[in-house]
Structures are given as structure tokens and as C-alpha cells.
């Protein structure tokens, strides 16, 4: 896989994270938890494919 593929996958993860946050924006605790999980998944993806 090339670097462009990694950037596209990361961009898709960010977009999906924002969509999930918008869906649960009514509850601040859920938003914080979903955001933390999105960051955790992003970090795991980065360190796994590094």
C-alpha cells in the first residue's frame, strides 16, 4: 500500500468519526467517549501500519 492509501483511510476514519459524533451530539458524555474511541482507533491504526 502506498502513503496515499493510508491518507485516504485516515480521512475516511475522520469523516466517520464526525458523523458518529453528530449523531450522538445530544449527549455530551457519549460525544466525549466516541471521540476518545475514534482517537484510540486512529492511534492503533497508525502504530499498527507504521
TIVOSE-763120 format. One record per residue: x, y, z of N, C-alpha, C, O in turn; residue number from 0; residue in one letter; chain. Coordinates in nm, 4 decimals, padded with zeros to 6 digits. Atoms other than C-alpha are relative to their C-alpha. Layout:
TIVOSE-763120
+----------+----------+----------+----------+----------+----------+----------+----------+----------+----------+----------+----------+------+------+-------+
:      n.u :      n.v :      n.w :     ca.u :     ca.v :     ca.w :      c.u :      c.v :      c.w :      o.u :      o.v :      o.w : resi : resn : chain :
+----------+----------+----------+----------+----------+----------+----------+----------+----------+----------+----------+----------+------+------+-------+
:        X :        Y :        Z :        X :        Y :        Z :        X :        Y :        Z :        X :        Y :        Z :  NUM :    A :     A :
...
+----------+----------+----------+----------+----------+----------+----------+----------+----------+----------+----------+----------+------+------+-------+
end
This chain:
TIVOSE-763120
+----------+----------+----------+----------+----------+----------+----------+----------+----------+----------+----------+----------+------+------+-------+
:      n.u :      n.v :      n.w :     ca.u :     ca.v :     ca.w :      c.u :      c.v :      c.w :      o.u :      o.v :      o.w : resi : resn : chain :
+----------+----------+----------+----------+----------+----------+----------+----------+----------+----------+----------+----------+------+------+-------+
:  00.0841 : -00.1190 :  00.0000 :  00.0000 :  00.0000 :  00.0000 :  00.0881 :  00.1246 :  00.0000 :  00.1959 :  00.1275 :  00.0595 :    0 :    X :     A :
: -00.0769 : -00.1234 :  00.0056 :  00.1168 :  00.3480 : -00.0724 : -00.0451 :  00.0956 :  00.1097 : -00.1435 :  00.0710 :  00.1794 :    1 :    X :     A :
:  00.0348 : -00.1008 : -00.1001 :  00.1103 :  00.6529 :  00.1511 : -00.1350 :  00.0623 : -00.0299 : -00.2084 :  00.0983 :  00.0622 :    2 :    X :     A :
:  00.1287 : -00.0596 :  00.0363 : -00.1874 :  00.7880 : -00.0431 : -00.1141 : -00.0853 :  00.0535 : -00.2153 : -00.0319 :  00.0989 :    3 :    X :     A :
:  00.1033 :  00.0898 : -00.0518 : -00.3896 :  00.4819 :  00.0574 : -00.0171 :  00.0200 :  00.1498 : -00.1296 :  00.0197 :  00.1997 :    4 :    X :     A :
:  00.0084 : -00.0234 : -00.1444 : -00.3056 :  00.5426 :  00.4236 : -00.0716 :  00.1319 :  00.0292 : -00.1544 :  00.1392 :  00.1201 :    5 :    X :     A :
:  00.0641 : -00.1296 : -00.0216 : -00.4093 :  00.9080 :  00.3972 : -00.1497 : -00.0075 : -00.0301 : -00.2301 :  00.0524 :  00.0413 :    6 :    X :     A :
:  00.1420 :  00.0160 :  00.0329 : -00.7386 :  00.8120 :  00.2298 : -00.0715 : -00.0746 :  00.1123 : -00.1814 : -00.0359 :  00.1521 :    7 :    X :     A :
:  00.0616 :  00.0759 : -00.1094 : -00.8104 :  00.5548 :  00.5028 : -00.0129 :  00.0875 :  00.1245 : -00.1153 :  00.0822 :  00.1927 :    8 :    X :     A :
:  00.0058 : -00.0894 : -00.1156 : -00.7284 :  00.8109 :  00.7733 : -00.1099 :  00.1043 : -00.0183 : -00.1835 :  00.1343 :  00.0757 :    9 :    X :     A :
:  00.1043 : -00.0985 :  00.0277 : -00.9539 :  01.0684 :  00.6075 : -00.1382 : -00.0624 :  00.0174 : -00.2277 :  00.0006 :  00.0737 :   10 :    X :     A :
:  00.1285 :  00.0683 : -00.0173 : -01.2387 :  00.8151 :  00.5946 : -00.0301 : -00.0233 :  00.1478 : -00.1447 : -00.0090 :  00.1903 :   11 :    X :     A :
:  00.0204 :  00.0205 : -00.1435 : -01.1884 :  00.7357 :  00.9643 : -00.0433 :  00.1309 :  00.0664 : -00.1314 :  00.1302 :  00.1524 :   12 :    X :     A :
:  00.0366 : -00.1298 : -00.0573 : -01.2077 :  01.1079 :  01.0492 : -00.1434 :  00.0366 : -00.0374 : -00.2199 :  00.0828 :  00.0472 :   13 :    X :     A :
:  00.1363 : -00.0320 :  00.0438 : -01.5239 :  01.1559 :  00.8415 : -00.1018 : -00.0847 :  00.0744 : -00.2038 : -00.0330 :  00.1199 :   14 :    X :     A :
:  00.0913 :  00.0885 : -00.0722 : -01.6907 :  00.8529 :  01.0009 : -00.0098 :  00.0420 :  00.1463 : -00.1181 :  00.0386 :  00.2047 :   15 :    X :     A :
:  00.0008 : -00.0478 : -00.1384 : -01.5896 :  00.9819 :  01.3445 : -00.0878 :  00.1230 :  00.0167 : -00.1639 :  00.1321 :  00.1131 :   16 :    X :     A :
:  00.0841 : -00.1191 : -00.0077 : -01.7519 :  01.3195 :  01.2754 : -00.1474 : -00.0344 : -00.0160 : -00.2323 :  00.0233 :  00.0520 :   17 :    X :     A :
:  00.1401 :  00.0404 :  00.0190 : -02.0703 :  01.1515 :  01.1514 : -00.0542 : -00.0614 :  00.1286 : -00.1661 : -00.0308 :  00.1699 :   18 :    X :     A :
:  00.0439 :  00.0628 : -00.1254 : -02.0901 :  00.9414 :  01.4681 : -00.0195 :  00.1058 :  00.1079 : -00.1179 :  00.1015 :  00.1816 :   19 :    X :     A :
:  00.0119 : -00.1056 : -00.1002 : -02.0289 :  01.2476 :  01.6862 : -00.1250 :  00.0834 : -00.0247 : -00.1942 :  00.1201 :  00.0702 :   20 :    X :     A :
:  00.1206 : -00.0785 :  00.0296 : -02.3045 :  01.4401 :  01.5057 : -00.1264 : -00.0767 :  00.0382 : -00.2241 : -00.0164 :  00.0828 :   21 :    X :     A :
:  00.1184 :  00.0801 : -00.0321 : -02.5485 :  01.1522 :  01.5592 : -00.0269 : -00.0028 :  00.1507 : -00.1426 : -00.0096 :  00.1922 :   22 :    X :     A :
:  00.0184 :  00.0080 : -00.1447 : -02.4894 :  01.1467 :  01.9365 :  00.0303 :  00.1337 :  00.0674 :  00.0593 :  00.1381 :  00.1870 :   23 :    X :     A :
: -00.0358 : -00.1312 : -00.0542 : -02.4300 :  01.5213 :  01.9810 : -00.0944 :  00.0441 :  00.1110 : -00.0616 :  00.1367 :  00.1851 :   24 :    X :     A :
:  00.0940 : -00.0364 : -00.1046 : -02.7343 :  01.5386 :  02.2103 :  00.0520 : -00.0337 :  00.1384 :  00.0083 :  00.0265 :  00.2365 :   25 :    X :     A :
: -00.0532 :  00.0415 : -00.1291 : -02.5379 :  01.3700 :  02.4882 :  00.1504 :  00.0262 :  00.0014 :  00.2254 : -00.0366 : -00.0733 :   26 :    X :     A :
: -00.1407 : -00.0400 : -00.0030 : -02.2038 :  01.5277 :  02.5765 :  00.0913 : -00.1152 :  00.0420 :  00.2014 : -00.1291 : -00.0115 :   27 :    X :     A :
: -00.0840 :  00.1112 : -00.0464 : -02.0723 :  01.2200 :  02.7585 :  00.0242 : -00.0987 : -00.1136 :  00.1364 : -00.1455 : -00.1327 :   28 :    X :     A :
: -00.0164 :  00.0905 :  00.1140 : -02.1362 :  00.9996 :  02.4561 :  00.0944 :  00.0594 : -00.1030 :  00.1763 : -00.0119 : -00.1611 :   29 :    X :     A :
: -00.0868 : -00.0656 :  00.0973 : -01.9660 :  01.2542 :  02.2331 :  00.1463 : -00.0112 :  00.0420 :  00.2326 : -00.0410 : -00.0406 :   30 :    X :     A :
: -00.1375 :  00.0094 : -00.0494 : -01.6546 :  01.2570 :  02.4505 :  00.0511 : -00.1427 : -00.0123 :  00.1647 : -00.1642 : -00.0545 :   31 :    X :     A :
: -00.0414 :  00.1399 :  00.0076 : -01.6444 :  00.8767 :  02.4668 :  00.0250 : -00.0410 : -00.1445 :  00.1261 : -00.1050 : -00.1736 :   32 :    X :     A :
: -00.0165 :  00.0351 :  00.1413 : -01.6928 :  00.8362 :  02.0904 :  00.1243 :  00.0682 : -00.0573 :  00.1984 :  00.0074 : -00.1346 :   33 :    X :     A :
: -00.1200 : -00.0702 :  00.0461 : -01.4256 :  01.0998 :  02.0243 :  00.1270 : -00.0668 :  00.0487 :  00.2232 : -00.0810 : -00.0268 :   34 :    X :     A :
: -00.1169 :  00.0687 : -00.0543 : -01.1810 :  00.9224 :  02.2557 :  00.0222 : -00.1334 : -00.0711 :  00.1359 : -00.1704 : -00.1002 :   35 :    X :     A :
: -00.0129 :  00.1272 :  00.0721 : -01.2538 :  00.5902 :  02.0847 :  00.0507 :  00.0217 : -00.1420 :  00.1302 : -00.0578 : -00.1921 :   36 :    X :     A :
: -00.0470 : -00.0299 :  00.1346 : -01.2013 :  00.7487 :  01.7427 :  00.1498 :  00.0313 :  00.0006 :  00.2236 : -00.0135 : -00.0872 :   37 :    X :     A :
: -00.1429 : -00.0301 : -00.0119 : -00.8647 :  00.8869 :  01.8543 :  00.0793 : -00.1273 :  00.0279 :  00.1866 : -00.1475 : -00.0290 :   38 :    X :     A :
: -00.0667 :  00.1261 : -00.0312 : -00.7710 :  00.5480 :  02.0004 :  00.0113 : -00.0873 : -00.1241 :  00.1171 : -00.1448 : -00.1496 :   39 :    X :     A :
: -00.0046 :  00.0793 :  00.1227 : -00.8622 :  00.3708 :  01.6766 :  00.0994 :  00.0593 : -00.0989 :  00.1721 : -00.0143 : -00.1657 :   40 :    X :     A :
: -00.0967 : -00.0650 :  00.0884 : -00.6624 :  00.6271 :  01.4796 :  00.1433 : -00.0282 :  00.0418 :  00.2286 : -00.0549 : -00.0430 :   41 :    X :     A :
: -00.1347 :  00.0287 : -00.0502 : -00.3569 :  00.5758 :  01.7018 :  00.0378 : -00.1456 : -00.0236 :  00.1499 : -00.1749 : -00.0652 :   42 :    X :     A :
: -00.0273 :  00.1411 :  00.0237 : -00.3845 :  00.1982 :  01.6808 :  00.0271 : -00.0262 : -00.1476 :  00.1176 : -00.1020 : -00.1824 :   43 :    X :     A :
: -00.0207 :  00.0157 :  00.1437 : -00.4156 :  00.2194 :  01.3030 :  00.1374 :  00.0524 : -00.0394 :  00.2090 : -00.0124 : -00.1158 :   44 :    X :     A :
: -00.1280 : -00.0608 :  00.0338 : -00.1127 :  00.4497 :  01.2815 :  00.1169 : -00.0865 :  00.0449 :  00.2099 : -00.1102 : -00.0322 :   45 :    X :     A :
: -00.1116 :  00.0778 : -00.0517 :  00.1117 :  00.2381 :  01.5023 :  00.0025 : -00.1418 : -00.0567 :  00.1093 : -00.2023 : -00.0657 :   46 :    X :     A :
:  00.0030 :  00.1352 :  00.0566 : -00.0036 : -00.0925 :  01.3508 :  00.0574 : -00.0011 : -00.1412 :  00.1325 : -00.0918 : -00.1773 :   47 :    X :     A :
: -00.0458 : -00.0034 :  00.1395 :  00.0646 :  00.0097 :  00.9909 :  00.1271 :  00.0798 : -00.0197 :  00.1699 :  00.0990 : -00.1335 :   48 :    X :     A :
: -00.1219 : -00.0791 :  00.0110 :  00.3752 :  00.2158 :  01.0673 :  00.1170 : -00.0786 : -00.0354 :  00.2266 : -00.0239 : -00.0479 :   49 :    X :     A :
+----------+----------+----------+----------+----------+----------+----------+----------+----------+----------+----------+----------+------+------+-------+
end
